[in-house]
Amino acid sequence: MSFEDIHAAYHESLKAFRINALSDQSDDFFHADQPEPLSDDLSSPKIMTAFICDKEYEMIELGVSRYIRCTIMSDGTVSREDMIRQLLNYISQIHVHVSTATAKELEEIPMKVWETFDECRTLEELASVLCQYLINLSKELFSPASNAMVERALQMIAERYMEELTLQVIADELSLHPVWLSQLIKKETGQSYMDHLTETRIQRAKVLLRESNFKIYEIVEAVGYHDLQHFGNVFKKRTGQTPKEYRYGK
C-alpha cells in the first residue's frame, strides 16, 4: 500500500469515527446510496434563504441534510460541541441573508434553539431541530400580515395606476423594502410588479376604448402613459391588436 493510500484510509477512518461519535443512526443518515443534492451550493446561506422566502420546505430539508453531511466531514468538526457551534453560526449567516432579502430585522437566535441543540445526542436530532427552525422562520415571514401588505399594494395599484407609481413609491408608503415587496407580489399574483401594473393599465384602456368617446391619446394619458407609440406597442403585445383595431372590433 502506498503512502497516499495510507493517508486516504486514515482520513476515511477519521471521518467514520466522527460520524459514529456524533450519531447512533449514522448508517442511515449517511448511507452511501443516498442521492447527491442538485448542487454543491444547495446548503449555502444564500440558497437556503431563497428556499425560505419561497417556502420550499422539501428543499430546506435537503439543504439541511447536505449541510450536516458536509460539516461533519470537514476537518474542523470533531465533537458534538463543534457541530452545535457550526449550526448556530450557520443560522446567523442565514439571518443576515434573510434580513437583506426582506429588509426585516430578525431577532437573535432564540435561547430555546440553543437549549434544544444542546439536548440533541444524534446528527438526526440536530438536523431535525435545524430544519424545523428554518421552516418555522419561513412560515413566520409569509404570515397573513405579509398577505395583507400585498393586498394593500394591489389596492394602491388599482386606485392609482394612472400615476407615476413605481415600486419604490409603494414600498415607501408601506414601509417595506422594494425587493421584499416585489417578492411578495410575485408570490401572490404570479406576476412581477411591473407586469401587474401594466396589466391593470391595459385592462382599463380596453374599457375606455370600447365604452368611451375619449380620443386614443386622451386614453393613453388617462391610464398612466405619456408616449402614444410606446402605449401602442405595449397594447398590441398584450392584446394582439392596435388600440384603433380594438376600438372598432377589427
Secondary structure in CASP SS format (residue, H / E / C, confidence):
PFRMAT SS
TARGET T0000
AUTHOR 0000-0000-0000
METHOD secondary structure of the structure
MODEL  1
M C 1.00
S C 1.00
F H 1.00
E H 1.00
D H 1.00
I H 1.00
H H 1.00
A H 1.00
A H 1.00
Y H 1.00
H H 1.00
E H 1.00
S H 1.00
L H 1.00
K H 1.00
A H 1.00
F H 1.00
R H 1.00
I H 1.00
N H 1.00
A H 1.00
L H 1.00
S C 1.00
D C 1.00
Q C 1.00
S H 1.00
D H 1.00
D H 1.00
F H 1.00
F C 1.00
H C 1.00
A C 1.00
D C 1.00
Q C 1.00
P C 1.00
E C 1.00
P C 1.00
L C 1.00
S C 1.00
D C 1.00
D C 1.00
L C 1.00
S C 1.00
S C 1.00
P H 1.00
K H 1.00
I H 1.00
M H 1.00
T H 1.00
A H 1.00
F H 1.00
I H 1.00
C H 1.00
D C 1.00
K C 1.00
E C 1.00
Y H 1.00
E H 1.00
M H 1.00
I H 1.00
E H 1.00
L H 1.00
G H 1.00
V H 1.00
S H 1.00
R H 1.00
Y H 1.00
I H 1.00
R H 1.00
C H 1.00
T H 1.00
I H 1.00
M H 1.00
S C 1.00
D C 1.00
G C 1.00
T C 1.00
V C 1.00
S C 1.00
R H 1.00
E H 1.00
D H 1.00
M H 1.00
I H 1.00
R H 1.00
Q H 1.00
L H 1.00
L H 1.00
N H 1.00
Y H 1.00
I H 1.00
S H 1.00
Q H 1.00
I H 1.00
H H 1.00
V H 1.00
H H 1.00
V H 1.00
S H 1.00
T H 1.00
A H 1.00
T H 1.00
A C 1.00
K C 1.00
E C 1.00
L C 1.00
E C 1.00
E C 1.00
I C 1.00
P C 1.00
M H 1.00
K H 1.00
V H 1.00
W H 1.00
E H 1.00
T H 1.00
F H 1.00
D H 1.00
E H 1.00
C C 1.00
R C 1.00
T C 1.00
L H 1.00
E H 1.00
E H 1.00
L H 1.00
A H 1.00
S H 1.00
V H 1.00
L H 1.00
C H 1.00
Q H 1.00
Y H 1.00
L H 1.00
I H 1.00
N H 1.00
L H 1.00
S H 1.00
K H 1.00
E H 1.00
L H 1.00
F C 1.00
S C 1.00
P H 1.00
A H 1.00
S H 1.00
N H 1.00
A H 1.00
M H 1.00
V H 1.00
E H 1.00
R H 1.00
A H 1.00
L H 1.00
Q H 1.00
M H 1.00
I H 1.00
A H 1.00
E H 1.00
R H 1.00
Y C 1.00
M C 1.00
E C 1.00
E C 1.00
L C 1.00
T C 1.00
L H 1.00
Q H 1.00
V H 1.00
I H 1.00
A H 1.00
D H 1.00
E H 1.00
L H 1.00
S C 1.00
L C 1.00
H C 1.00
P H 1.00
V H 1.00
W H 1.00
L H 1.00
S H 1.00
Q H 1.00
L H 1.00
I H 1.00
K H 1.00
K H 1.00
E H 1.00
T H 1.00
G C 1.00
Q C 1.00
S C 1.00
Y H 1.00
M H 1.00
D H 1.00
H H 1.00
L H 1.00
T H 1.00
E H 1.00
T H 1.00
R H 1.00
I H 1.00
Q H 1.00
R H 1.00
A H 1.00
K H 1.00
V H 1.00
L H 1.00
L H 1.00
R H 1.00
E H 1.00
S C 1.00
N C 1.00
F C 1.00
K C 1.00
I H 1.00
Y H 1.00
E H 1.00
I H 1.00
V H 1.00
E H 1.00
A H 1.00
V C 1.00
G C 1.00
Y C 1.00
H C 1.00
D C 1.00
L H 1.00
Q H 1.00
H H 1.00
F H 1.00
G H 1.00
N H 1.00
V H 1.00
F H 1.00
K H 1.00
K H 1.00
R H 1.00
T H 1.00
G C 1.00
Q C 1.00
T C 1.00
P H 1.00
K H 1.00
E H 1.00
Y H 1.00
R H 1.00
Y C 1.00
G C 1.00
K C 1.00
END
